[in-house]
Amino acid sequence: MTPVTVITGASAGIGAELARVFAANGHAVVLVARREQRLQALAAEIAAGGGPQPLVLPIDLALPNAAAWIGKALATRGLEPEYVVNNAGFGLVGRAADLDHAEQLAMIDLNARTLTELSLAFVDSLERRRGGVLNVASVAGFFPGPRSAVYYASKAFVLSFSEALHVELKPLGIRVTCLCPGPVASEFQARAGIAKAKPPWPLAVSAELVAAAGYEGLMLGRRLVVPGWANKLVASLVPRLVPHALLLARLERRQRKRQG
């Protein structure tokens, strides 16, 4: 079986940059997302740069049994995961009671359930290959998020789950890293309903730098990676130093402003 790196949400933003970083470091990548045309364009770019031709798997990862479908698609081609990169996800801005309930449940399915399935589905091959899992959470995972309640909660799940899995799988030689970027200018903002697309300085870190930091952290076996000095301060100090009621009020005002 040939080792590959499976990258979800690879059609744009951080996911596409992660694919470029892994390919640039000699990994054969499998690109997974719904938008096949975007994936094919990225695969062609990577191949033209001298990397192995990526495999494109167009699939809606929010559908049940997505992990089993991916596993079967790889096995029939003689491939097995060495690394799994769970980047696929989306957010919504607005009061949870006002937002579409089905869409919020679909967010939980993609951001949490599918990520959990893919983190656990290939443990045997990850152990054989001494590989790992890179789960993309967010600085949002360190906070409650009024007006983005479900999104923030889903990223808190990813953070907690990944840190625990880091400990559980380490004896098997499997690295598990949680990547927690701050705001990144990408299509995520438009999908979430954020009026102002440009993230504020000094929290903003480019998708390229986020991907590079995530790759380095995974290769070094780090439990947690928060790219950017400002984001590190926010994640480590604000939850401890700012009174919770004040923090909730400040976050609610910020999300209301972002909604426009």
Beta strands, then each sheet from edge to edge (+ up, - down):
strand 1: 2-8
strand 2: 29-33
strand 3: 55-58
strand 4: 79-86
strand 5: 132-136
strand 6: 175-179
strand 7: 224-225
sheet 1: 3+ 2+ 1+ 4+ 5+ 6+ 7+
end
